[in-house]
Amino acid sequence: MSCHKNLGILCSQARMNLLAMHFDPILRKWYGIDLPHIKTTNWFIASSCGLVSFMDNDSRSELYVCNPITKRCRQLQESPGLKFPDYSALAISVDRISHDYTVSIVRSKQVPGNFFQWDLSIHIYDSETRMWVTSCTEVLTGWRGGDESVICGGVLYFLIYSAGGCTPETRHGLITYNLSSRSSHGLLIKSFIKVPCPLTCGRLMNLNEKLVMVGGIGKQDRPDIIKGIGIWVLNGRDWQEIARMPHKFFQGFGELDDVFASSGTDNLVYIQSYGAPALLVFDFNQKQWKWSQKCPVTKRFPLQLFSGFCFEPRLEIAP
């Protein structure tokens, strides 16, 4: 049984302590919430159907799967693969019928002495067997992995980033791995999809089993400066632009790279600045932009940071 259809979660890092608030879009209210084992915002976070996975950003060895509503939590065994990677991307997918779940970690590490080559590995955890499997190891040339991935419709998607020598239009790409389809050697089948424009702050999300991407639209001559924020849906191998943030809202997010984040669930996308707790919401059904109710958290010092994620609160899903 689920509570309300979805919630937006906002975490505020107040020096050494974590203050977590969640926003209920049905009642349009904010509430305090405890996040087990999480003490700062310096964690990788992914969610699916009531479960939230957390991985620490320091050692990358602490990994938990939790239900924030029931407070039940499980620590997973350490994943195999590259130690101390330069980049890691975490994703989780829950089967709504069996309640089994899959956790994926994409690790990327620069080949020593070679700026253009990066070791990449994909590790998959199955809650039914409680085991990790390394599904892919390869060397990327001219590209590196990052920290953005999602599982949607049985496919693992993650963004890759240019390691140099490409045009602004090809600074980013999307790699897909079909988790249910493997080659004769047992490896995942991979494909490459271009992104629709020079992209910054790109985020991937699963909205009702559709892959949605939110990102800043970079200028052709200065891709690190954004001229707007767009939302796209992947149809096959083509991107369809669903919306572009109106200028009156965009002014509140600044124009430089890496100044905003986004997340989503069901039919809502939340966009927020790292420097403020306000949430701008885009409703896919109504095709409308609006600010959420003002968050009761206030900024206490200039460098205070805010980050957020979404999850669907459910009582019957256990880690």
C-alpha positions as a Python dict, from the first residue, in 0.01 Angstrom:
ca = {
    (1, 'M'): (0, 0, 0),
    (2, 'S'): (135, 340, -88),
    (3, 'C'): (95, 668, 97),
    (4, 'H'): (62, 962, -138),
    (5, 'K'): (171, 908, -493),
    (6, 'N'): (509, 1075, -460),
    (7, 'L'): (727, 1296, -246),
    (8, 'G'): (1013, 1534, -312),
    (9, 'I'): (1300, 1507, -65),
    (10, 'L'): (1531, 1796, 16),
    (11, 'C'): (1843, 1752, 226),
    (12, 'S'): (2017, 2051, 380),
    (13, 'Q'): (2378, 2024, 488),
    (14, 'A'): (2422, 2248, 790),
    (15, 'R'): (2796, 2239, 851),
    (16, 'M'): (2845, 1886, 995),
    (17, 'N'): (2481, 1785, 1045),
    (18, 'L'): (2209, 1679, 803),
    (19, 'L'): (1861, 1826, 820),
    (20, 'A'): (1624, 1636, 594),
    (21, 'M'): (1286, 1768, 487),
    (22, 'H'): (1034, 1610, 254),
    (23, 'F'): (771, 1779, 42),
    (24, 'D'): (430, 1621, -17),
    (25, 'P'): (298, 1748, -354),
    (26, 'I'): (-56, 1628, -276),
    (27, 'L'): (-97, 1817, 51),
    (28, 'R'): (165, 2077, -54),
    (29, 'K'): (332, 2056, 288),
    (30, 'W'): (685, 2006, 418),
    (31, 'Y'): (775, 1757, 692),
    (32, 'G'): (1090, 1655, 873),
    (33, 'I'): (1220, 1303, 810),
    (34, 'D'): (1500, 1082, 940),
    (35, 'L'): (1733, 920, 687),
    (36, 'P'): (1901, 610, 838),
    (37, 'H'): (2283, 610, 840),
    (38, 'I'): (2306, 937, 646),
    (39, 'K'): (2493, 1215, 823),
    (40, 'T'): (2583, 1456, 539),
    (41, 'T'): (2471, 1521, 181),
    (42, 'N'): (2799, 1376, 51),
    (43, 'W'): (2633, 1050, -61),
    (44, 'F'): (2521, 902, -392),
    (45, 'I'): (2143, 853, -375),
    (46, 'A'): (1903, 660, -600),
    (47, 'S'): (1542, 551, -550),
    (48, 'S'): (1272, 329, -696),
    (49, 'C'): (922, 225, -582),
    (50, 'G'): (961, 298, -211),
    (51, 'L'): (1326, 203, -171),
    (52, 'V'): (1620, 441, -154),
    (53, 'S'): (1983, 338, -192),
    (54, 'F'): (2271, 536, -41),
    (55, 'M'): (2644, 501, -114),
    (56, 'D'): (2908, 708, 61),
    (57, 'N'): (3118, 937, -156),
    (58, 'D'): (3444, 883, 34),
    (59, 'S'): (3530, 514, 35),
    (60, 'R'): (3241, 405, -196),
    (61, 'S'): (3226, 93, 23),
    (62, 'E'): (2924, 175, 241),
    (63, 'L'): (2603, 93, 56),
    (64, 'Y'): (2254, 79, 207),
    (65, 'V'): (1905, 11, 77),
    (66, 'C'): (1633, 166, 294),
    (67, 'N'): (1261, 227, 313),
    (68, 'P'): (1249, 579, 465),
    (69, 'I'): (884, 536, 568),
    (70, 'T'): (918, 210, 764),
    (71, 'K'): (1282, 287, 862),
    (72, 'R'): (1385, -66, 758),
    (73, 'C'): (1738, -70, 620),
    (74, 'R'): (1986, -325, 482),
    (75, 'Q'): (2358, -278, 432),
    (76, 'L'): (2476, -449, 115),
    (77, 'Q'): (2810, -622, 90),
    (78, 'E'): (3082, -417, -75),
    (79, 'S'): (3065, -427, -453),
    (80, 'P'): (3355, -567, -657),
    (81, 'G'): (3555, -375, -913),
    (82, 'L'): (3768, -64, -922),
    (83, 'K'): (3883, 66, -587),
    (84, 'F'): (3869, 442, -531),
    (85, 'P'): (3721, 522, -874),
    (86, 'D'): (3725, 878, -1001),
    (87, 'Y'): (3351, 862, -1073),
    (88, 'S'): (3065, 637, -962),
    (89, 'A'): (2700, 625, -1071),
    (90, 'L'): (2436, 450, -859),
    (91, 'A'): (2092, 326, -969),
    (92, 'I'): (1820, 100, -827),
    (93, 'S'): (1513, -62, -979),
    (94, 'V'): (1235, -238, -785),
    (95, 'D'): (1001, -495, -939),
    (96, 'R'): (651, -382, -840),
    (97, 'I'): (514, -739, -838),
    (98, 'S'): (785, -947, -672),
    (99, 'H'): (942, -654, -481),
    (100, 'D'): (1286, -787, -575),
    (101, 'Y'): (1530, -512, -661),
    (102, 'T'): (1841, -453, -869),
    (103, 'V'): (2120, -214, -776),
    (104, 'S'): (2378, -105, -1033),
    (105, 'I'): (2707, 78, -989),
    (106, 'V'): (2900, 218, -1284),
    (107, 'R'): (3263, 292, -1191),
    (108, 'S'): (3504, 497, -1400),
    (109, 'K'): (3876, 552, -1339),
    (110, 'Q'): (4137, 718, -1556),
    (111, 'V'): (4402, 486, -1701),
    (112, 'P'): (4730, 589, -1534),
    (113, 'G'): (4925, 830, -1752),
    (114, 'N'): (4660, 841, -2025),
    (115, 'F'): (4410, 1127, -2012),
    (116, 'F'): (4200, 995, -2303),
    (117, 'Q'): (4144, 639, -2176),
    (118, 'W'): (3922, 545, -1885),
    (119, 'D'): (3853, 207, -1727),
    (120, 'L'): (3479, 144, -1696),
    (121, 'S'): (3305, -134, -1505),
    (122, 'I'): (2939, -214, -1432),
    (123, 'H'): (2838, -413, -1125),
    (124, 'I'): (2487, -547, -1069),
    (125, 'Y'): (2338, -657, -734),
    (126, 'D'): (2035, -893, -730),
    (127, 'S'): (1832, -888, -407),
    (128, 'E'): (1699, -1239, -477),
    (129, 'T'): (2046, -1398, -485),
    (130, 'R'): (2207, -1129, -266),
    (131, 'M'): (2510, -1140, -493),
    (132, 'W'): (2705, -898, -709),
    (133, 'V'): (2789, -972, -1071),
    (134, 'T'): (3039, -771, -1275),
    (135, 'S'): (2854, -742, -1605),
    (136, 'C'): (3096, -524, -1798),
    (137, 'T'): (3459, -415, -1795),
    (138, 'E'): (3602, -210, -2078),
    (139, 'V'): (3826, 83, -2165),
    (140, 'L'): (3664, 397, -2305),
    (141, 'T'): (3877, 610, -2540),
    (142, 'G'): (3791, 978, -2554),
    (143, 'W'): (3509, 936, -2302),
    (144, 'R'): (3472, 888, -1929),
    (145, 'G'): (3188, 782, -1705),
    (146, 'G'): (3026, 1015, -1453),
    (147, 'D'): (2786, 1009, -1160),
    (148, 'E'): (2452, 1002, -1343),
    (149, 'S'): (2264, 678, -1421),
    (150, 'V'): (1915, 528, -1400),
    (151, 'I'): (1742, 196, -1472),
    (152, 'C'): (1429, 227, -1685),
    (153, 'G'): (1235, -54, -1852),
    (154, 'G'): (1507, -310, -1780),
    (155, 'V'): (1773, -90, -1941),
    (156, 'L'): (2062, 80, -1763),
    (157, 'Y'): (2127, 431, -1892),
    (158, 'F'): (2422, 647, -1793),
    (159, 'L'): (2575, 967, -1919),
    (160, 'I'): (2933, 975, -2046),
    (161, 'Y'): (3149, 1283, -2081),
    (162, 'S'): (3413, 1384, -2331),
    (163, 'A'): (3772, 1328, -2220),
    (164, 'G'): (3888, 1592, -2467),
    (165, 'G'): (3914, 1647, -2840),
    (166, 'C'): (3545, 1678, -2930),
    (167, 'T'): (3312, 1959, -3034),
    (168, 'P'): (3073, 2125, -2784),
    (169, 'E'): (2782, 1935, -2942),
    (170, 'T'): (2941, 1605, -2847),
    (171, 'R'): (3060, 1685, -2496),
    (172, 'H'): (2809, 1431, -2363),
    (173, 'G'): (2660, 1103, -2474),
    (174, 'L'): (2421, 841, -2341),
    (175, 'I'): (2522, 476, -2307),
    (176, 'T'): (2256, 207, -2271),
    (177, 'Y'): (2296, -148, -2145),
    (178, 'N'): (2004, -388, -2174),
    (179, 'L'): (2008, -574, -1841),
    (180, 'S'): (1786, -854, -1971),
    (181, 'S'): (1978, -914, -2295),
    (182, 'R'): (2332, -1045, -2303),
    (183, 'S'): (2573, -1147, -2575),
    (184, 'S'): (2685, -1505, -2628),
    (185, 'H'): (2976, -1429, -2391),
    (186, 'G'): (2741, -1316, -2113),
    (187, 'L'): (2824, -946, -2151),
    (188, 'L'): (2567, -672, -2162),
    (189, 'I'): (2471, -541, -2505),
    (190, 'K'): (2565, -173, -2535),
    (191, 'S'): (2451, 110, -2759),
    (192, 'F'): (2534, 483, -2784),
    (193, 'I'): (2279, 765, -2814),
    (194, 'K'): (2361, 1129, -2879),
    (195, 'V'): (2226, 1400, -2651),
    (196, 'P'): (2000, 1662, -2812),
    (197, 'C'): (2221, 1969, -2752),
    (198, 'P'): (2533, 2097, -2573),
    (199, 'L'): (2436, 1984, -2224),
    (200, 'T'): (2523, 2090, -1870),
    (201, 'C'): (2396, 1965, -1534),
    (202, 'G'): (2241, 1666, -1712),
    (203, 'R'): (2020, 1445, -1494),
    (204, 'L'): (1843, 1119, -1584),
    (205, 'M'): (1520, 997, -1428),
    (206, 'N'): (1260, 723, -1469),
    (207, 'L'): (910, 868, -1491),
    (208, 'N'): (651, 593, -1534),
    (209, 'E'): (908, 375, -1716),
    (210, 'K'): (1001, 653, -1957),
    (211, 'L'): (1354, 790, -1965),
    (212, 'V'): (1349, 1163, -1897),
    (213, 'M'): (1652, 1393, -1909),
    (214, 'V'): (1674, 1741, -1761),
    (215, 'G'): (1968, 1968, -1834),
    (216, 'G'): (2102, 2311, -1906),
    (217, 'I'): (2121, 2406, -2273),
    (218, 'G'): (2475, 2533, -2333),
    (219, 'K'): (2566, 2809, -2573),
    (220, 'Q'): (2740, 2695, -2891),
    (221, 'D'): (3052, 2906, -2833),
    (222, 'R'): (3051, 2874, -2451),
    (223, 'P'): (2890, 2539, -2357),
    (224, 'D'): (2972, 2599, -1991),
    (225, 'I'): (2727, 2892, -1993),
    (226, 'I'): (2364, 2790, -2020),
    (227, 'K'): (2094, 2981, -2202),
    (228, 'G'): (1802, 2776, -2072),
    (229, 'I'): (1691, 2453, -1904),
    (230, 'G'): (1509, 2182, -2100),
    (231, 'I'): (1324, 1855, -2039),
    (232, 'W'): (1340, 1569, -2292),
    (233, 'V'): (1189, 1222, -2323),
    (234, 'L'): (1369, 943, -2510),
    (235, 'N'): (1156, 778, -2780),
    (236, 'G'): (1353, 490, -2928),
    (237, 'R'): (1682, 660, -3012),
    (238, 'D'): (1539, 1010, -3056),
    (239, 'W'): (1492, 1283, -2797),
    (240, 'Q'): (1163, 1471, -2783),
    (241, 'E'): (1173, 1809, -2611),
    (242, 'I'): (879, 1826, -2372),
    (243, 'A'): (934, 2166, -2216),
    (244, 'R'): (1178, 2452, -2176),
    (245, 'M'): (1186, 2656, -1857),
    (246, 'P'): (1029, 3002, -1902),
    (247, 'H'): (1279, 3285, -1872),
    (248, 'K'): (1111, 3432, -1563),
    (249, 'F'): (1194, 3110, -1375),
    (250, 'F'): (1532, 3050, -1536),
    (251, 'Q'): (1668, 3377, -1398),
    (252, 'G'): (1660, 3227, -1050),
    (253, 'F'): (1900, 2946, -1141),
    (254, 'G'): (2193, 3145, -1280),
    (255, 'E'): (2381, 3086, -1603),
    (256, 'L'): (2690, 2892, -1500),
    (257, 'D'): (2746, 2517, -1522),
    (258, 'D'): (2678, 2289, -1223),
    (259, 'V'): (2458, 2528, -1029),
    (260, 'F'): (2132, 2331, -1026),
    (261, 'A'): (2005, 1977, -983),
    (262, 'S'): (1686, 1796, -1072),
    (263, 'S'): (1495, 1480, -988),
    (264, 'G'): (1152, 1341, -1058),
    (265, 'T'): (889, 1077, -998),
    (266, 'D'): (550, 991, -1146),
    (267, 'N'): (457, 1300, -1354),
    (268, 'L'): (652, 1565, -1164),
    (269, 'V'): (1004, 1703, -1216),
    (270, 'Y'): (1168, 1907, -941),
    (271, 'I'): (1450, 2151, -1019),
    (272, 'Q'): (1648, 2324, -746),
    (273, 'S'): (1956, 2538, -702),
    (274, 'Y'): (2237, 2406, -485),
    (275, 'G'): (2241, 2743, -311),
    (276, 'A'): (1874, 2757, -206),
    (277, 'P'): (1604, 2518, -79),
    (278, 'A'): (1332, 2635, -322),
    (279, 'L'): (1184, 2375, -560),
    (280, 'L'): (1054, 2459, -906),
    (281, 'V'): (808, 2193, -1023),
    (282, 'F'): (715, 2094, -1378),
    (283, 'D'): (391, 1895, -1413),
    (284, 'F'): (397, 1665, -1718),
    (285, 'N'): (18, 1624, -1722),
    (286, 'Q'): (-68, 1993, -1704),
    (287, 'K'): (249, 2114, -1883),
    (288, 'Q'): (284, 2381, -1616),
    (289, 'W'): (572, 2529, -1416),
    (290, 'K'): (519, 2643, -1057),
    (291, 'W'): (710, 2690, -734),
    (292, 'S'): (644, 2448, -452),
    (293, 'Q'): (538, 2570, -110),
    (294, 'K'): (831, 2754, 45),
    (295, 'C'): (1061, 2519, 234),
    (296, 'P'): (1085, 2603, 607),
    (297, 'V'): (1463, 2555, 599),
    (298, 'T'): (1658, 2881, 590),
    (299, 'K'): (2014, 2941, 477),
    (300, 'R'): (2234, 2990, 783),
    (301, 'F'): (2574, 3058, 626),
    (302, 'P'): (2694, 3159, 275),
    (303, 'L'): (2836, 2820, 170),
    (304, 'Q'): (2547, 2610, 295),
    (305, 'L'): (2445, 2362, 23),
    (306, 'F'): (2118, 2189, -56),
    (307, 'S'): (2056, 1871, -253),
    (308, 'G'): (1748, 1665, -319),
    (309, 'F'): (1600, 1345, -454),
    (310, 'C'): (1254, 1195, -503),
    (311, 'F'): (1098, 872, -390),
    (312, 'E'): (759, 705, -388),
    (313, 'P'): (656, 629, -29),
    (314, 'R'): (531, 275, 16),
    (315, 'L'): (473, 67, 328),
    (316, 'E'): (491, -284, 187),
    (317, 'I'): (832, -268, 17),
    (318, 'A'): (1118, -403, 231),
    (319, 'P'): (1494, -383, 153),
}
